[in-house]
């Protein structure tokens, strides 16, 4: 074999490696990564593959007779194996992507790379942190926290309330995943058209941290990797979260606190109901989750329209016809949701007039303090002064 022939064989072998490398890049890009991969490298891999293809053709142009096919196949397989392996390491899928420890108020959690929020809506008692386009694959991980226990019942209610807004349509299914220090964490899975949603509560002192993952077919694997990274770092000086305190100043004579919880209070005048609930500020329509939330506990409400800044509601509660509305009041890094329920439209309009002047508490100012209902008030036996029932049209 002449030196020239050996050189031609070497060039053909190198060209076959380039062609195989192009095949390996295409195979990894479209076989291992989502078709809608949105990483900055999404165009790099196809570009390199096209470049290698042209390089292979240029190398063997006018190089004489082609060597035996097994030699070319060996070069192609070697080139494909090298680029596929390198891509596997350099461009990992979400099931293997590195997690970065993210410090949030009172805890840390490992999250994958993505589009982090430019504005943080978070305080110690209530807040959220959301990463979009997770791993360049269009997924979302949302971490939010509030006061309360991490109960399975509340987890199902949250899934029913948030599911429609997140694009899920399935029935919540409860499963158990491994959490911090090997603990068992109850998790809800809800199927959707584009991606299933996985949701878990993680206890952290008097608070609960909710983690939601939607990342297509990688959702469960990614959610399972994130949960064990959670580390609660409570601040004892801030863990005393008072019940029934909302950063809102509002006057409702004759209304009393019927139920108190962390960052929320339910008021009644004996007939109507007003819910004041603090959540983390959001650019989305937070009122959209109110109807699913109440319907999840057995109410039958529906949205009937808009009026000014209110979303109107109507339906039945335990068979009784009701009307009402919901609106949100932005208060810095938080939002207060106001839900008003009355027995008729006129009563709901009266509540709208009374609650319209509601304002956010100023820095250093406490929200309105609500007294408990007097003994027998809800039975109609209270001797104290009470306001006109919410179902009445009287101002």
Secondary structure, DSSP 8 states (H G I E B T S, - for coil): --HHHHHHHHHHHHHHHHHHHHHHHHHHHHHHS-TT--STTHHHHHHHHHHHHHHHHHHHTT--S---HHHHHHHHHHHHHHHHHHHHHHS--TTT--EEEEEETTEEEEEESSEE-SS-EE-SSSEEEEEEEETTTTEEEEEEEEES---HHHHHHHHHHHHHHHTB-S--EEEEEE-GGG-EEEEEEE-BSS--EEEEEEEETTEEEEEEEE-GGGHHHHHHHHHTT-EE---GGG----BT--SEE---TT-EEEEEEBTEEEEESSS-EEEEEEEE--SS-TTHHHHHHHHTTT-EEEEEEEETTEEEEEEEETTEEEEEEEEEEEETTEEEEEEEEESSHHHHHHHHHHHTT-EE--TT-------B--TTGGGT---S-----TTS---
